[in-house]
Amino acid sequence: MESGWSTDNVVFGAGGALLQRIDRDTQKCAFKCSHVVVNGEQRDVYKNPATDEGKRSKKGYLTLELNSSGNLNTVEEGLGDPEKDLLQTVYEDGHLLVDWTLDEIRERAEIDLVKTWRQTLHVNGFSGTSNDKYISGWGPGGQKVNTAQNAVMLRHIPTGLVVKVQESRLLPKNIEIAFERMKHALDRYENGDNCYEEQYKRLQRRKEAKVNCKRKAQRQMRKMIL
């Protein structure tokens, strides 16, 4: 205080985000209201921003069910089967109904469905040859874009080819796009002008040339008639 410092605004901090950032965004966890009762009237509640489909929420009474193919499926608007519902009520009317231990949560953190999903990403020759990282976004869009780790950087180890994707706010969607783009990048790397993209471009140019030729002939025909 003798040096002119105020004890009311001293802040001590550590750059925790530089070490390991774990929060709601990195865990892809969000809580949204889906159904309310107002004056005895039941209403489905949801959000559907026109500018960002990644923020679309589910509406109505929800059930989480395992379908015939072994995948989890969320059924909205009360149309699900309560007997098949895997969801559990853990908090209701100010009371905690279920109190799981950390060990119990860890046992379910990596379910078989997630393991299978991870394995399906490494297909079409990518198994053991690629290295994927989930990184913070870039460019305009504010804190949400620049801090959420939903961008993907995929590296093909044998060739050194790198693909970066941030097309969506949804990490699984960006992963899907990254692997698809890597397939085209490898095709171009190995086949050059004979790759799929170049062949497709040549085919489109030929189609366009035929259309232009047909239009030219039609214009000449109209001139002759007039």
Steps between C-alpha positions, in 0.01 A plus 500: 500500500793730567605448136161610372356156434139422583431174681150491352598424142800267527450194283724195489459260208664212319469424131310178549364505145855470371549176693182296470165661428206293617160662514146464370603584143788252481280229653222577248252527785196726493179524698187621323137523605285271283156505668314729739160520666352852510174545689424133450576513127782278371730653240798366307801732516798506265740731318575492129728791397485566127869592493642196683347153474754377754306684772171330420353333808259211547141569604232343713522195726813310399592133514839350422459162336727233354377420149522170311835592344657553843511880481359743753207707376329794671124502445335841538155643574394212726491251212746256658445178691537555879587131542808543278607835645860501628473846656472532876368787710784616724363832630138595556323770701815599685601147594795293374355158418818328380850564632755311292860470615785616279605137445151414375506791258844404371384145429235633262702787354627293205205284402527232232304721259766771520781247452329362191446852364869580542595184313275584207689826448816311405375336183586509131871452561536754783540247782841546660607753237330815624529731796199713591491792743211708628604864523350839578329678215624805311367804324202725581222387725600607848600298802282202410686440174849578624490297822280195434708204384278393213743552211684198359855466371560168325851395395578205271828373642651325190452802270497787748175634353304716745132592493341759729123529532273740684186490289264431789472559874445125533822304551367169354393684184844660463665159550285353223586787264872475583521129410306558179733784398804290589379228262487753217839644599661154490331428167648819354839426657519152344317549168557866414290608201331160493354541849124493552463878535685575174306233311176644634602852395579379147165326481320816612689709242396259224138517613516879510653510152217284362239723662664814359521344155131408513404850612707652220327280242160600639587869479610462140180313419286778648691760297434305180129477580474871573 
